[in-house]
Amino acid sequence: MSTRTVCGRIIGVEPTGFAGRLGLAPGDCLLAINGAPVRDVIDVQFYASEEELELTFVRDGQVQTVRGVRAYGEELGLEFETLLFDGLRVCHNRCEFCFVAQMPKGLRPSLYVRDDDYRLSFLTGSFVTLTNLTEADWRRIEMQGLSPLYVSVHATDPVVRSRLLGRTNIPDIREQLQRLANLGVEVHAQVVLVPGVNDGPVLERTIADLAALYRAVASVSLVPVGLTQFQRAPIRRYAKGEARALLGQAREWRGRFAREFGARFVHPSDEF
């Protein structure tokens, strides 16, 4: 991480909100709430839940602090330039089916960003692999109750998942999901299916492993691999007959889980 000051750049202030009442204005940069540094809007929401608040911010290069008592139901009333103040966690996996890697050149830079940030998973429902979590991240997930999370599982078989993510020495996703379950975090799982790689018996094992963690794992979406004309990896799309067979298999699972769980659990995507 760079040595720059981490703060949330304010772009909007509700005049009748708590922060507006204390004099904060667009252009200020929020540093801390009640002495706790804020790294993103999650921290803002978490630490601003108290009745008595101390807001520390930067204005024109000077650090200022204001204090006040929040009325019941009073909104903080701040809009920030970005959800993440300390930068985006980028993806270091090298998935053969990565859609970002299949983009043509010359498009706007934001389309080439490979994000793998668990905070955006909580905030916006984006899928993450959990391969870059630190122990500090795990402690934060527990302390702040960051649930639900959306996880790209792809396969619970460690060897197959390692191949799919293009990396070795990655955490065992089964252990990570169990750890999330122990923390009370709800997970929505995703499996991007690649013909001949993580379907068949591998998929059966994946579904069985995930079903064993129901209700912590609340759902599993099955998505056929999507390829563009710029894709160079030795993988292919599903043929019509293969897709039909997968949907039949999913139909059987859905019926069984509806009887066992009272929920379909497995959800094939529209792309099938």
N, C-alpha and C positions, 0 to 999 in steps of 0.2 A: 504494500500500500504506500502511496506517496505521502510526503510529510505535509501536504497542504491541510489547512483547517477543514475539518468535516463539519458541515452545517447545512441546514435546509434553507435554500433560497426561497423567500416568500414572494409570490407573484400576485396574491390576492388576499385581502383582509375584509372580513365581514364587519362593517362598522358597528353593528349591534352585538357582536360576539365578544367573548372574554378578552381575546388578544387585542382586538380593536379598541376595547374600552381602556386597556392599559397602554395604548399608544403605539403598538407595533404597526408597521407600514410596509407596503410593497418595496422590495429592495433590501429589506433587513434579512439577515441570515441567522436562523435559529440554531444555537449551539447546544443548549441543554435545558432540561426541565427538572426542577427540584434537584439540580446538581448532577443529574444523570445525562451524559452525552447522548445525543440523538443521531443515529446512523441512517434512519429511514422513517417513513411515515408510520411504520409499526411501532417504533419507539415513541413517536409523538403520541399516538393513540394510547399506548400502554401507560406512559408516565403522566400523561395529562388527565388520567382518570381520577386523580385526587381532587379534593375540594379546595385545598390551599395550594396554590401554584406559584413557583418562582421561575420565570422565563429569562434565560440568558441568551443574548443575541448580539450580532455584530452589525453596527450601522456606521457607515463611512470610516471603516477601519478601526472603530472603537468598540470595545466590549461593554455592553450595558446589561443591567438586570432590573427587572420590574417584578413586583409581587402583588398578589391579589387573592381574593376568595371568590371562587366560582359559584354562581347561583345554581340552584338545582335545575338540571336540564339545559343549562347554558352551553352552547357550542363553543369550542375553542375558536372557530371561525378563521382558520388559516388555509390557504391554498399554496401548494409548493410547486416549484418548477419541475421537480421530478420525484418519483416515489422513493428512489434510493439516493441518499446523500453521499455515501462513501464509494459509489461506483458499482457497476454491474459485475456479477460473477459470471465469467465467460466459460463456455464448455471446452474441455480439453479432450473429449472423446473424439474418435474418428470413425463414426458410423458410416458404413458403406452406403446406407440409404439416406444420409443426412440431406434434407431438402435444400439447406443453405449452400451446401457444396455443389448442388446441381443448378445453381443460378447462373445465368449468363453474365458476362462482364458489362460494366457501364451503367448499372442501375444505382439508385440512391444508396449511400453507405449503410443506412440502417437495416437494409435487407440482408446484409452480409454478417450481421451480428449473431454469434452463436451464444445464446444465453443458457445458463444452467444454474439459476439462482433460486434457492428454496423460498426466499422471501417473495419473489414474484409469483411462485406457485401458490403461496398462501393468499397473496393480494389479488391476483388476476386469473388464477386457475391454469397457468401455464405448466406444462409437464417438465419435470426434472429427473435426472438419473440418480441423484444422491451420492455420486462418486466423489464429490469434492467437499463433503461435510467434514468439519473439524469437531473436536470435542467441545469447543466453545459454542459451535452451532447447535450441537445436541443439547447443551445446557440451556441455551436460549429458547429452543423449541419447547423444552419442558417448562421453563419459567414463564414464558409468555403464552403458552397454550396455543401454539400455531397449528391450528387444525381447521379445515382439512388441508391435506397436501395432495398434489397430483403427481404420480410417479410413473416414469417410463421404465417398466420392468423388462419387457421384451422376452425374457426367458428367466426362469429361476435356476436352471442348470448353469453353474458357474462358468463352465468351459464355453458353452454356447453364448452366454451373455457377454463374456469377454471378447469373443469373436465379433459379435454384433456391434459392440461399442468400440472395437478397434484398439483395445488396451488390455494390458495384463496387470495383475496385482490390484484389481479393483475390489472393493468390499463385497462380501456375500450379501446379495439383496434380500435373501430370506432372513438373515440375521438383522438387517436394517429394518425390515418390515415388522419383525417381531419386537424390536426395540421401540418402534413407533407405537405399536399396539400397547406395549407396556406403559407408554407415556399417555395413553388415551387419545392419540392422534388418529383421526380418520383418514384413510387413504383411498383415493380413486386411482386405479392402476390402468396403464395402457400397454398393449402389446402390438407393436408393429410387426406384421407377419411377412417373412421373406420365404418364398417357395424353397422347400428342401433344407431349410436351415433351422427354423424354430417352430415349424408346424408339426403335424403327426404326433409321435410319442413325446417329443419335447413340449409341444403345446399341451398335451394331456397332463404332463407332469406340472407344468406351469399353472394350469387351471386348478389342479388338485392342491398344490401348495398354497395358492391364493385363497381358495375356498376354505382351507383349514384355518385361515385367519379372519374369516367372516365373523363379526361385524367390523372389526378394525379395518379390514379391506372391504369397502362398501360396494365397489363395483369394478368390473374389468371391461375395458373397451378393446375390441379386436379391430385392427386397422390394416388393410392390405398395403404393402409397400407402394409408395408413389414414386415414379421415375419420370424425369424429363429427358429431352433430347441431349442434354449436356452431361448426363450421367455416364460414368466410365467404369464403374465397378462391375464385376462379373455376376450380377444378379438380374433377375427378370421379374416381370409382373405375373400375376396369377392368370392362368387361362380360365375361360368361362366355366368349363367343367370342374376345375379345381376349386374355383370360388363357390360354385354350387355345392360341392361336397363339404367345404368348410362351413357354409351356412347351415347345412343339414346337421353337422356335428354340433354347431352352436345351438341349434334348435333343441337338440336332445339335452344339452347341458342346461339350457334355460328352463325346460320343463322339469328337470330333476331338482334344480335349485329352487324353483317356485314351490315345489312340494316340501323341500327340506327347510328352506329359509323363509318362505313367503315372499321372496323377491327373485327376479330373473337373474341377477348378479352379472351375467355375461351379456355384453351388448355389442354385436357386430356393427361397424360403422356404415354410414350411407354409401361409402365408396365401393362396398361389395355389391 
